[in-house]
């Protein structure tokens, strides 16, 4: 069975999946555990970057945020 993409399931499903894996002894290094945690991080990011938040940014700050998310940000 293929693992769904992060956006295909709600955060609650990923949380339940992670809880089930951990309760059955899956280690933190298990790819399924890593994937569930990555999916939860994806959903946290989506909640944090809602439409209202993005609308409040001017073009320069929005572009800076995109560079940061994509790893293109320059660190000083």
Order of alpha helices (4+ residues) and beta strands (2+ residues): alpha-alpha-alpha-alpha
